[in-house]
């Protein structure tokens, strides 16, 4: 909801009158608070001063129908001061209440000033923290507005410069990835054509297997380098349908990939999520021959479990396998250990969705990969 025009103009006028630095603004705020508390306390004390009956001339003997009246105290001998009236009844009590009221008014004014100062401090910091959190998921988010105190304007300016530098680096990486992809795939295509001309079938088959392995390595490396540079938008996706189609289209066949459970739609990046789940399924089939996908729909998140029947991973290496190019040849390789980028890419995608990816060994045998996605 937009603010009225007069309120926007008032804020702009107040911003021009305020000091530029945060220290100056806080000092001015405390000065105004102390001055206002003094004025307010004096005003309250003046309103609650004793009534005029204690400031007028002394009453006559007949004013109270013959009641006994205490005489006015006489002035000291040799003094020209007029006699002073007696103190009002309960004078000490009235004085104590006045002091408590004065202290309460000043304390309330200072607390109000402290609250306003805390908002001046917390709002820009919260805005900067929110922008930094969004930057980890979307480097192309709008820049921060450079407004407020001089310190916050400088922090926003530096943050925007950092975001622009990150975008430039990602653009340079995209160009690098495109160049590497073209330069590597071209000689591989020539090698494939030359391998077809070999007369020996065994030698031709060996060349083709090596070329396919190199193409798989290049594809996985380029996918990892591409990473967060993808500008795919977030959409509301039926994850159950995505997982079912992935299982039906997998080269191992629908018998090797089993899907269980249902889930409501969640806001994710569809292509990236399909790539992450596909990497988990490929690992499960490579090391465990079968992949069992289970969907667990919870109030605040969606859990996608991918189980296999393989030998599992040593507990001390459950986190190391997420490092790029890390391979467990001795414990999980049956035919080929792959490139070592599948889990790294899957975790990177999960984090870009705002979720997480963890591994745990099943009680009897096998490995379970748990992909958690938050509901936005």
C-alpha positions as CSV (number, residue, x, y, z in Angstrom):
1,X,0.0,0.0,0.0
2,X,1.5,3.3,-1.1
3,X,1.8,6.2,1.3
4,X,-0.1,9.5,0.7
5,X,1.7,12.2,-1.3
6,X,1.7,14.6,1.7
7,X,3.3,12.0,3.9
8,X,6.0,11.3,1.3
9,X,6.7,15.1,1.1
10,X,6.8,15.3,4.9
11,X,9.3,12.4,5.1
12,X,11.5,14.1,2.4
13,X,11.5,17.4,4.3
14,X,12.3,15.7,7.6
15,X,15.2,13.8,5.9
16,X,16.7,17.0,4.5
17,X,16.6,18.6,8.0
18,X,18.2,15.6,9.8
19,X,22.0,15.3,10.1
20,X,23.7,13.1,7.5
21,X,25.4,10.7,9.9
22,X,23.8,8.2,12.2
23,X,25.7,9.7,15.2
24,X,24.4,13.1,14.5
25,X,20.8,11.8,14.2
26,X,21.0,9.9,17.5
27,X,22.6,12.9,19.2
28,X,19.8,15.2,17.9
29,X,17.2,12.7,19.0
30,X,18.5,12.5,22.6
31,X,18.8,16.3,22.8
32,X,15.2,16.8,21.6
33,X,14.0,14.0,24.0
34,X,15.7,15.6,27.0
35,X,14.4,19.1,26.1
36,X,10.9,17.8,25.6
37,X,11.0,15.8,28.8
38,X,12.0,18.9,30.8
39,X,9.2,21.1,29.2
40,X,6.6,18.4,29.7
41,X,7.6,17.8,33.3
42,X,7.5,21.6,34.1
43,X,4.1,21.8,32.4
44,X,2.7,18.9,34.5
45,X,4.1,20.4,37.7
46,X,2.6,23.8,36.9
47,X,-0.8,22.2,36.3
48,X,-0.6,20.2,39.6
49,X,0.7,23.1,41.8
50,X,-1.2,23.9,45.0
51,X,-4.5,25.8,44.7
52,X,-4.9,29.6,45.2
53,X,-6.3,29.1,48.7
54,X,-2.8,28.6,50.0
55,X,-1.3,31.6,48.1
56,X,-3.8,34.3,49.1
57,X,-4.0,36.6,52.2
58,X,-4.7,34.9,55.5
59,X,-8.4,34.4,56.3
60,X,-10.1,36.6,58.8
61,X,-11.4,35.5,62.2
62,X,-15.0,35.3,61.0
63,X,-14.4,33.4,57.7
64,X,-14.8,30.1,59.4
65,X,-17.6,30.9,61.8
66,X,-15.5,31.2,64.8
67,X,-13.3,28.2,64.1
68,X,-10.0,28.2,65.6
69,X,-7.5,29.3,63.0
70,X,-3.8,28.9,63.4
71,X,-2.1,32.2,63.4
72,X,0.3,33.2,60.6
73,X,3.9,32.7,61.5
74,X,5.5,36.0,62.3
75,X,8.4,37.3,60.3
76,X,11.8,37.1,61.9
77,X,12.8,40.2,63.9
78,X,14.4,42.9,61.7
79,X,13.2,41.3,58.5
80,X,11.2,43.2,55.8
81,X,9.8,40.0,54.2
82,X,6.0,39.5,54.6
83,X,4.9,36.6,56.6
84,X,4.7,33.3,54.7
85,X,1.6,31.1,54.6
86,X,1.7,27.8,56.3
87,X,2.5,24.8,54.1
88,X,-0.5,23.0,52.6
89,X,-1.7,19.8,54.3
90,X,0.2,16.7,53.1
91,X,3.0,18.9,51.6
92,X,5.6,16.1,51.8
93,X,3.3,13.7,50.2
94,X,2.5,16.1,47.4
95,X,6.2,16.8,46.9
96,X,7.0,13.1,46.6
97,X,4.3,12.5,44.1
98,X,5.5,15.4,42.1
99,X,9.1,14.1,42.0
100,X,7.8,10.6,41.0
101,X,5.7,12.2,38.2
102,X,8.7,14.2,37.0
103,X,10.9,11.2,36.9
104,X,8.2,9.1,35.2
105,X,7.7,11.8,32.5
106,X,11.4,12.1,31.8
107,X,11.9,8.3,31.7
108,X,9.0,7.9,29.4
109,X,10.4,10.5,27.0
110,X,13.8,8.9,27.0
111,X,12.3,5.5,26.4
112,X,10.4,6.8,23.5
113,X,13.6,8.4,22.1
114,X,15.4,5.1,22.6
115,X,12.6,3.2,20.7
116,X,12.8,5.6,17.8
117,X,16.6,5.3,17.7
118,X,16.4,1.5,17.8
119,X,14.1,1.6,14.8
120,X,16.5,3.8,13.0
121,X,19.2,1.3,13.6
122,X,17.3,-2.0,13.1
123,X,15.3,-1.2,10.0
124,X,18.2,-0.6,7.6
125,X,20.2,-3.5,9.1
126,X,17.2,-5.8,8.7
127,X,16.7,-4.6,5.1
128,X,20.4,-5.3,4.4
129,X,20.2,-8.8,6.0
130,X,17.1,-9.5,3.9
131,X,18.8,-8.4,0.7
132,X,21.9,-10.5,1.5
133,X,19.6,-13.5,2.1
134,X,17.9,-13.0,-1.3
135,X,21.2,-12.5,-3.0
136,X,22.2,-16.0,-2.3
137,X,19.1,-17.2,-4.2
138,X,18.8,-14.6,-6.9
139,X,21.8,-12.5,-7.9
140,X,19.6,-10.5,-10.3
141,X,17.4,-9.1,-7.6
142,X,16.7,-5.3,-7.6
143,X,19.4,-3.2,-6.0
144,X,19.0,-1.8,-2.6
145,X,17.7,1.8,-2.4
146,X,20.5,4.1,-1.2
147,X,18.6,6.2,1.4
148,X,18.8,6.9,5.1
149,X,21.8,7.9,7.2
150,X,25.2,8.3,5.6
151,X,26.5,5.0,7.0
152,X,23.5,3.1,5.7
153,X,23.7,4.8,2.3
154,X,27.4,3.8,2.1
155,X,26.6,0.2,3.1
156,X,23.8,0.0,0.5
157,X,26.1,1.4,-2.2
158,X,28.8,-1.1,-1.4
159,X,26.3,-3.9,-1.4
160,X,25.0,-2.9,-4.8
161,X,28.5,-2.7,-6.1
162,X,29.2,-6.2,-4.8
163,X,26.0,-7.5,-6.5
164,X,27.0,-5.9,-9.8
165,X,30.4,-7.4,-9.6
166,X,28.9,-10.8,-9.0
167,X,26.6,-10.4,-12.0
168,X,29.6,-9.5,-14.2
169,X,31.6,-12.5,-13.0
170,X,28.6,-14.8,-13.7
171,X,28.3,-13.3,-17.2
172,X,32.0,-13.9,-17.8
173,X,31.6,-17.5,-16.5
174,X,28.7,-18.0,-18.9
175,X,30.8,-16.9,-21.8
176,X,33.7,-19.1,-20.6
177,X,31.3,-22.1,-20.3
178,X,30.0,-21.5,-23.8
179,X,33.5,-21.2,-25.2
180,X,34.7,-24.4,-23.4
181,X,31.6,-26.3,-24.5
182,X,32.2,-25.4,-28.2
183,X,36.0,-26.0,-28.1
184,X,35.7,-29.4,-26.4
185,X,32.7,-30.8,-28.2
186,X,34.2,-30.0,-31.7
187,X,37.2,-32.3,-31.4
188,X,35.1,-35.0,-29.7
189,X,32.8,-35.0,-32.7
190,X,35.8,-35.4,-35.1
191,X,37.1,-38.3,-32.9
192,X,33.7,-40.0,-33.1
193,X,33.7,-39.7,-36.9
194,X,37.2,-41.1,-37.1
195,X,36.4,-44.0,-34.7
196,X,33.6,-45.1,-37.1
197,X,36.2,-45.6,-39.8
198,X,38.2,-48.1,-37.7
199,X,38.1,-51.7,-39.1
200,X,38.6,-53.5,-35.9
201,X,35.2,-53.7,-34.0
202,X,36.8,-54.1,-30.6
203,X,39.0,-51.1,-31.1
204,X,36.1,-49.1,-32.5
205,X,34.0,-50.0,-29.5
206,X,36.8,-49.0,-27.1
207,X,37.1,-45.6,-28.8
208,X,33.4,-45.0,-28.6
209,X,33.3,-45.8,-24.9
210,X,36.2,-43.4,-24.2
211,X,34.4,-40.7,-26.2
212,X,31.2,-41.2,-24.3
213,X,33.0,-41.0,-21.0
214,X,34.6,-37.8,-22.0
215,X,31.3,-36.3,-23.2
216,X,29.7,-37.3,-19.9
217,X,32.6,-35.7,-18.0
218,X,32.3,-32.5,-20.1
219,X,28.6,-32.3,-19.6
220,X,28.8,-32.8,-15.8
221,X,31.6,-30.2,-15.5
222,X,29.7,-27.6,-17.6
223,X,26.5,-28.2,-15.6
224,X,28.4,-27.6,-12.4
225,X,30.2,-24.5,-13.8
226,X,26.8,-23.2,-15.0
227,X,25.4,-23.6,-11.5
228,X,23.6,-20.5,-10.2
229,X,24.0,-18.6,-13.5
230,X,20.7,-20.1,-14.7
231,X,18.0,-17.4,-14.6
232,X,15.1,-19.8,-14.3
233,X,12.1,-18.3,-12.5
234,X,10.3,-19.8,-9.6
235,X,6.9,-21.3,-10.4
236,X,4.2,-23.3,-8.5
237,X,5.1,-26.9,-9.5
238,X,3.4,-30.3,-9.0
239,X,6.4,-32.2,-7.7
240,X,4.5,-35.5,-7.8
241,X,3.9,-35.2,-11.6
242,X,7.6,-34.2,-12.1
243,X,8.9,-37.2,-10.2
244,X,6.5,-39.6,-12.0
245,X,7.5,-38.3,-15.4
246,X,11.2,-38.6,-14.5
247,X,10.7,-42.2,-13.4
248,X,8.8,-43.0,-16.7
249,X,11.4,-41.4,-18.9
250,X,14.5,-42.8,-17.1
251,X,16.7,-45.0,-19.4
252,X,16.7,-47.8,-16.7
253,X,12.9,-48.1,-17.1
254,X,10.0,-47.6,-14.7
255,X,10.8,-50.9,-12.9
256,X,14.1,-49.5,-11.7
257,X,12.5,-46.3,-10.4
258,X,9.6,-46.6,-8.0
259,X,7.6,-43.6,-6.8
260,X,5.5,-43.5,-3.6
261,X,3.5,-40.8,-1.9
262,X,1.9,-37.5,-3.0
263,X,2.6,-33.8,-2.4
264,X,1.0,-30.5,-2.9
265,X,2.4,-28.0,-5.3
266,X,5.5,-26.1,-4.2
267,X,7.2,-23.0,-5.6
268,X,10.6,-24.1,-7.2
269,X,12.7,-23.8,-10.3
270,X,11.4,-26.8,-12.4
271,X,14.3,-27.6,-14.6
272,X,16.8,-27.2,-11.8
273,X,14.8,-29.4,-9.5
274,X,14.4,-32.1,-12.2
275,X,18.2,-32.1,-12.7
276,X,18.8,-32.4,-8.9
277,X,16.3,-35.3,-8.5
278,X,17.7,-36.9,-11.7
279,X,21.2,-36.9,-10.3
280,X,20.0,-38.6,-7.1
281,X,18.2,-41.2,-9.1
282,X,21.2,-41.8,-11.3
283,X,23.4,-42.4,-8.3
284,X,20.8,-44.7,-6.7
285,X,20.6,-46.8,-9.9
286,X,24.3,-46.8,-10.5
287,X,25.2,-48.0,-7.0
288,X,22.1,-49.8,-5.9
289,X,20.4,-50.9,-9.1
290,X,17.0,-49.5,-8.0
291,X,15.8,-46.1,-6.8
292,X,12.8,-45.7,-4.5
293,X,11.4,-42.2,-4.4
294,X,9.2,-41.3,-1.5
295,X,7.3,-38.0,-1.1
296,X,6.5,-36.7,2.4
297,X,4.3,-33.6,2.5
298,X,4.6,-31.7,5.7
299,X,3.0,-28.3,6.8
300,X,6.1,-26.2,6.3
301,X,8.2,-28.3,3.9
302,X,8.3,-31.0,1.3
303,X,10.7,-34.0,1.7
304,X,11.8,-36.0,-1.3
305,X,13.6,-39.2,-0.2
306,X,15.6,-41.3,-2.7
307,X,16.6,-44.7,-1.4
308,X,18.8,-47.3,-2.9
309,X,20.1,-50.8,-2.1
310,X,23.7,-50.2,-2.5
311,X,26.6,-50.6,0.1
312,X,26.1,-47.1,1.5
313,X,28.8,-44.6,2.5
314,X,31.1,-44.6,5.5
315,X,29.7,-42.2,8.1
316,X,32.8,-40.1,8.2
317,X,32.5,-39.4,4.5
318,X,28.8,-38.5,4.2
319,X,29.7,-34.8,3.9
320,X,32.8,-35.2,1.8
321,X,30.9,-36.7,-1.1
322,X,29.3,-33.3,-1.7
323,X,32.7,-31.8,-2.6
324,X,33.2,-31.4,-6.3
325,X,35.1,-34.3,-8.1
326,X,35.1,-36.4,-4.9
327,X,34.6,-40.1,-5.7
328,X,34.2,-43.2,-3.5
329,X,35.6,-45.8,-5.8
330,X,36.4,-48.4,-3.2
331,X,33.1,-48.3,-1.3
332,X,30.4,-47.6,-4.0
333,X,31.7,-48.3,-7.4
334,X,30.4,-51.3,-9.3
335,X,30.9,-50.3,-12.9
336,X,32.0,-46.7,-13.0
337,X,32.2,-44.1,-10.3
338,X,31.1,-41.2,-12.5
339,X,32.7,-37.8,-12.5
340,X,32.0,-36.9,-8.9
341,X,29.8,-33.9,-9.5
342,X,26.3,-35.3,-9.3
343,X,25.8,-34.7,-5.5
344,X,27.6,-31.4,-5.6
345,X,25.2,-30.1,-8.3
346,X,22.2,-31.5,-6.5
347,X,23.1,-29.8,-3.2
348,X,23.8,-26.5,-5.0
349,X,20.4,-26.7,-6.6
350,X,18.7,-27.5,-3.3
351,X,20.3,-24.5,-1.6
352,X,19.2,-22.2,-4.5
353,X,15.6,-23.4,-3.8
354,X,16.0,-22.4,-0.2
355,X,16.2,-26.1,0.9
356,X,18.8,-28.7,1.9
357,X,20.2,-32.0,0.8
358,X,21.5,-34.6,3.3
359,X,22.6,-38.2,3.1
360,X,22.1,-41.0,5.7
361,X,22.8,-44.7,5.7
362,X,19.7,-47.0,6.0
363,X,19.6,-49.4,9.0
364,X,20.1,-52.6,7.0
365,X,21.7,-51.6,3.7
366,X,21.5,-48.8,1.2
367,X,21.7,-45.0,1.2
368,X,19.0,-42.4,1.6
369,X,19.2,-38.9,0.1
370,X,16.7,-36.5,1.6
371,X,15.9,-33.3,-0.4
372,X,13.9,-30.8,1.7
373,X,12.1,-27.9,0.0
374,X,10.5,-25.1,2.1
375,X,6.9,-23.9,1.4
376,X,7.2,-20.2,0.6
